């Protein structure tokens, strides 16, 4: 066989030479195209992929050339193994850029930097384990090694480990999800189930809350992920207060409502927008029940409610509006 004149050998030889010789030209062109975008994420991805992908293409061309020159299955397996290694390296590099540059930037609102890096490292380590596992499985397939016993053993081992670490793993994964899409920040006032307080720490396994009663509560992240979370600080710190006030049936409703509106409108901590509302909502046994609804900032909620109650008592007394209270009349009958 005259190899020198084999058109396939000549073709692949020329392609390999041109591919190596023209590398500075097309790499410079690709870098120029990538730099035209506003984001630098694609620049970082290209930098991560440039060398391993260049060598992967070169190995692929060499494999095609050697298939004509030296058709040897063992040599083909060695080259394929090298390609698998280069693809694994490429996936690991791209994954690192995406996890640390894309996910890690703009997320984790008000989360401690050390905690954020820990979460990102956990995500990346899980990603590395998955890529290495499938890369190793493909490597064994290249050499025609039966992977069925390995998969069976891995499945049994994974099942046992999964049962043993079920709760810790659930809380760990939930912690990562909370950090990537946080429903609250450190310092926010929240209500999680029946627990209300201020978020003090967001961890990978649990979150610590200082309740309004001064209790320090640790809540597993899995519980938080499956609970309704009320955040009093997001999207802003405005909160509404609803309060019921009783007035005598003798008092004119329009007068009562006018007095209540003046109290609300004159209080400096009651917000003008949304506008305060006064409603007549019900009739009690001894009183007409009015309801006031107003908005304040979260930090002023309790003090404002107390001050408005004081103002209502004072103004009702000045306006001659009675706040009735239940009276029980007992009739005594003498024994016959």
C-alpha positions, -999 to +999 in steps of 0.1 A: +000+000+000+014+034-010+005+056+019+020+087+005-006+090-022-036+080+000-059+110-004-074+106+031-039+106+047-029+136+026-061+155+035-059+149+072-022+157+073-029+191+055-058+198+079-036+191+110-008+213+097-031+242+089-050+237+122-017+241+142-001+267+120-032+290+119-040+288+156-029+324+163-051+337+135-084+320+144-079+323+182-074+360+178-105+362+156-126+343+182-114+365+210-123+396+190-158+383+184-163+373+221-151+407+233-178+425+213-205+414+238-212+436+269-209+407+293-175+393+303-190+359+311-185+346+275-149+358+277-143+338+308-160+307+293-138+310+262-107+313+283-116+282+302-123+262+270-096+275+247-068+251+255-086+218+263-109+222+233-079+230+210-061+198+221-094+178+218-099+188+182-062+181+175-065+146+191-096+140+170-078+148+138-048+127+147-071+098+155-086+101+120-052+102+104-038+072+124-069+052+115-055+052+079-018+050+088-019+025+118-054+010+122-048-002+158-077-005+183-055-001+213-040+032+200-076+044+191-086+036+227-057+057+241-067+087+220-103+083+230-093+082+266-074+114+261-104+130+245-126+119+274-101+135+298-101+168+278-139+169+277-141+163+315-116+192+320-136+214+297-168+207+316-152+213+350-137+246+338-170+258+323-189+247+354-166+266+377-171+298+357-209+294+356-212+285+393-188+312+407-193+339+381-229+336+371-247+321+401-223+336+427-228+372+414-260+390+420-274+363+443-272+357+481-287+390+492-270+402+523-254+368+530-221+365+547-193+362+522-178+332+539-211+314+539-217+323+502-183+308+492-191+277+512-224+272+494-207+278+460-180+253+469-206+227+478-224+232+445-192+229+426-180+198+444-213+181+437-210+191+400-174+178+399-185+144+414-212+141+387-189+150+358-161+127+371-185+098+376-200+100+340-165+106+326-152+075+344-181+054+331-175+065+296-137+058+300-146+022+310-169+019+280-140+030+257-120-001+269-151-024+268-151-029+305-185-042+318-198-014+341-230-033+352-214-047+385-200-012+392-234+005+387-251-021+408-226-017+436-228+021+433-266+019+434-266-002+466-240+020+482-258+052+472-291+038+486-276+030+519-258+064+521-290+082+510-310+066+538-283+074+564-279+110+553-315+117+542-323+146+566-288+163+565-287+161+528-323+175+525-313+204+548-281+210+529-298+211+495-325+233+509-299+256+523-283+259+488-317+267+473-324+293+499-291+310+492-295+310+455-331+324+457-334+339+492-369+347+505-353+368+532-320+384+542-300+386+574-317+412+595-352+409+579-382+405+601-400+373+591-427+349+600-421+312+593-450+291+603-458+301+639-423+316+645-419+353+640-387+372+646-355+386+630-332+365+608-298+364+625-279+338+604-286+318+572-266+286+572-263+256+549-282+233+571-304+256+592-314+293+598-313+310+631-342+334+641-343+357+671-380+359+680-397+390+691-399+374+726-361+371+727-359+334+720-331+321+697-347+295+674-329+272+649-351+261+620-340+234+596-338+247+560-359+219+547-387+231+570-383+267+557-384+255+521-418+238+527-433+266+548-451+298+540-426+326+546-438+361+554-411+388+550-420+421+565-390+439+549-395+429+513-403+444+489-403+473+515-409+479+552-445+492+549-470+473+570-507+476+576-524+477+610-561+469+614-578+480+646-614+478+658-630+505+679-663+504+697-686+535+701-720+540+717-752+537+697-759+573+708-730+586+688-736+597+652-716+573+629-705+602+606-691+620+636-673+590+650-658+582+616-647+618+611-629+619+645-611+586+637-600+599+603-587+631+618-567+611+644-551+590+616-544+619+592-528+640+620-504+612+633-469+618+619-461+581+616-492+571+597-484+570+560-504+591+536-501+565+509-519+541+510-545+563+525-559+554+559-594+539+559-622+540+585-652+516+582-683+508+601-681+470+602-706+455+627-732+460+654-724+446+689-746+440+718-738+474+734-717+492+708-712+500+671-680+485+659-657+506+636-625+494+619-595+516+611-568+505+586-536+524+582-500+519+570-468+526+589-432+516+586-424+482+603-403+498+630-431+521+640-459+496+640-463+489+678-455+524+690-479+539+665-508+515+675-503+524+711-503+562+704-534+559+682-553+541+710-543+568+734-554+595+710-588+578+704-595+577+742-586+613+746-605+626+715-636+605+722-637+620+757-634+655+743-661+649+717-685+632+742-683+599+724-688+570+749-669+537+745-694+514+762-686+484+782-707+454+790-731+457+820-747+428+837-779+434+856-787+409+883-823+406+896-828+392+931-862+377+940-871+370+976-881+334+984-919+329+988 
